[in-house]
Structures are given as C-alpha cells and as structure tokens.
Amino acid sequence: MVSLDIEEIRRAVEATVVEQPVFDEDRERLEAALALLAASKPPCVVYLTLHFIEGLDYGELAETFATTPDAMRMQIQRCLALARELVEERG
C-alpha cells in the first residue's frame, strides 16, 4: 500500500501550484480537509492524493490497492463526501 503523510501531500500541492496557482482560501480549505481526513479516515488522504494530485485513474488505484476500479471509484466518492462533511462541520 502506498502511504503519504501530510507533509508529502503538501509538497505535492506546492509542486502543482506552479502550473495552477491556489488561492489562499482554497489552500486553507485544503489544509483543513487534509487534517480532518487524516484524523478520521487515514486511507482517504492517500486515495484522494493519488487520484487528484498524482493523477492516478481508478484502474491504476485498483491495481495499487488490489481491488476493482468500481470499488475505488466508490471509495473516492465516499472520501469526498466525508471531506465535504468535515469541512462544513468545521465551518
């Protein structure tokens, strides 16, 4: 299983801002969401990072985590829903 800590995720985000700048408000939301996810659902941070930052598709993720593309798609959707809930609760 691929494991990324929060600092690795931050470095990956920093690398992407060269091509697509991140607004301060978006950066704050990202930081808050990552922290909340890391505290509640550690695999979600890895799944979302690999999919949205590293660009792995569902098939590549499925191979990495020994599951099916549909299962990865559903897991990512659940993680996104959880991230939204956590950010909304935090305000």
N, C-alpha and C positions, 0 to 999 in steps of 0.2 A: 504494500500500500504506500502511496506517495504521501508524504507528510510535509506540510508547510507551516511554519509558525507565523505569527502575526508580523514579525519583522520582515520575513521573506515576502509576505504579501505586500507590505508597504513598499519594499524595494521594487517589486514588480509594478505596482501602481505608479511609482515615481518614474520608472522607465517608460511607461506608456504616455505620461503627460508631455513628453517631448513632441509627440505627434498630435495628441489631443489634450489640450490643457484642461485641467479640472478646476472648477470654480471652488472657492473656499467653502461655500455652503455645501457643495457636493462632497468635498473632501471630509468635512465634519460628519456628514451623514454616513459616509463610507466607514470612517473610523469607528463611529458609534455602532454601526451594524456589525462590523467585524468583531468588535469587543463583546457585544451581546451574544453573537453566534458562538464565539469561542467559549464563552462561559456556559452556554446551554446545549449546544449541539456541535461539538468539535468537527465531525465529518462534514458538516455543511460548509464550513470555511474552506476546506480542501476542495470539495466539489465545485463550489461557486468560483473559487480562484482558478482552478484548472479550466473550467468552462469559459468564464467571462474574461479572465485576464490572460491566461495562457492560450486560449482559443481551441481547446480540445473539443471535438464534437461528441455526441452521445455514444457513437460506436467506439471511439478511442477511449472514452471514460469506461465504457463497459468492459473493454479488454483489460484495462488497468485494474479494475475492481472486481473482475471475474463475475460479471452479471450481464444482463441484456441491455441493449440500447433503450428499450422502452422503460425498463426499471430505472435506468439513470435519468431519463427524461422526467419521470415522475418524482424521483428523489430531488432533482434540482428544482422542480416546481414547488415541492413541499418546503425546501430550504428557502426559496424566495418568499413564499408565503410567511414562513416563520420570521424571516428578516424584516418583512414589512410590519408584521405584528409587533415585534420587539421595538422597532423604531417608532411606531405610532404610540405604543405604551410609554415610551420614554419622552415623547413629545418633541 
